[in-house]
Amino acid sequence: MEVVPKIADIKTLRELSKVLIIPLFVTAYLSQSGFSIFGLSVQEGESIGIQLFQFIAVFSVSVVTIGFSAWGIHDLLLLLHIFTHEMALKILSLFALSFGLLGLFGHEVPLISNLSVLWFYTSLVCGFYFLARAADIEQLFT
């Protein structure tokens, strides 16, 4: 087993981040919000059928809302990358990776101690996603 990661593994992380980014945002949001969105939540006192319906409704509305938001942001990243002469996504990646590592390893940091740990994992994946998006955009123009 190899201890030092290969350069190809970094490319794999970038490709994997494209798949994981939206499900991680959905999971982090639902975990932080107590499984509610727009006032919808699962009521524990209801029958199992109603709870199942509420679960499906909250989950579906969350996936659709976050998915459409991510789709719009995905397109805005293209413009941001072009207008900043290919620097913005690299800087955003640096911030996202740093925030994720700070949250995971910087114990007792004020303001972020109440965030769900999933936000920090999401931030790490987001950092790799920004790098992958920058590489994809550069391939569009070459």
N, C-alpha and C positions, 0 to 999 in steps of 0.2 A: 504494500500500500504506500502510495506516495504522500509525503507530508506537505510538500510545497505545491500549492495549486498551480495548474498550468494556465497559460494565457487563454486557452480555449475555454476554460471554466468560466472566465469573466464574460465571454461572449454568451455562454449558456445562461448565466445569471441575467444578462440583459434580455435574452429571448424569453426566459421564464417570467421576467417581470411584466412583459406584455400580457401574459395570461393571468397573472395573479393580481394585478393592480386593482381592478374593479372589485373582485370578490373580497379583497382585503379591506378596501374602503367600506364596503357594505358591512362586513363583519365588525370592523372597528366602530363604525357609527352605531350599529345596533347594540353592540356591547356597551358603549358609553352612554347611550340614551335609555338604557333599560328596556330595550326592544319596543320602542315606540317611534312613530313618525307622524307628524301633522296631527297630533292628538289621538291617533289610533294606537291601541295597545291591546295586549292579551289580558283579559280580566280573569283572575283566578277563580272567582265565585261562579262562573258560568258553566254550562254543561260542556262536555268534551267536544261535541259537534260545533258549538259556537266558538269555543277556544281554538279549534282547528281552523275554522273559517277566519277568525281574527289573526291567527298566526300566518296563514296564507296571504291575507290582505296586507298585513304589515310588511311581511317579507317581500311580496311582489311590488308594493308601492316603493319600498326602499331600493330594490334592485333597479326599477325603472327610473326613479328620480336620480339616483347616483349614476346610473348608466348614461342617461341623457346628458347630465352635467359633465361627465368624463368625456363624452363624445365631443361636446362643444369645446372643452379645454384642450382636447387632443388637436383640434383644428387651430385653435388660437396659438398653440405652441409652435406651429409652423410659421405663423406670422411673426411671433416673438423672436424666433431663431433667425429669420431673415432680416428683420429690422435692427437687430443687435449685432449683426455681422458674426453670427455663429458663436456668440459668447453666453447668451442668456441661459441656455439649457445646461451648459457646463457649470455655471454658477449656481443655478437652481439645484443641480445634482449635488454639488458640494454642500449646500445648505441642508438638503433633505438627508443626505448620508450623515452629516454631523449631528443633526437633530435626533435622528434615530439612534446613533451611538450614545449621545448624551443621555437620552431617555433610558437606554438599557443599562448603561454603566455609570451614569452620574447620579448616584443615589441621593435622595433628600434635596433635590434641586427645587427651589420654590417655583410656583406657578405650573409646573408640569407634573408634580407629584400626584395630582388627582386624575391625570389622564390614564386611560386604559393602556396597558402595555402593548396592545395591538396597534395603537397609533404609531408607536416607535418602530415596530416591524414594518408597518405600512410605509413609514417614512423611508426606511432602508430600501424597500422594494421600489418606492417612488424615485429614489435617487438613481437606481439602475435603469428605471423606465426612462428618465430624462436622458440618460446617456444613449439608450437604445433609440429613442426618438430622434436625437441629434444625428446619430449614424444613419437612420432611415432617411432623414431629410437630406443629408449630404449625398446619399445615393440617388435621390431623386434628381439632383442637379448635376450629376456626373455621367 
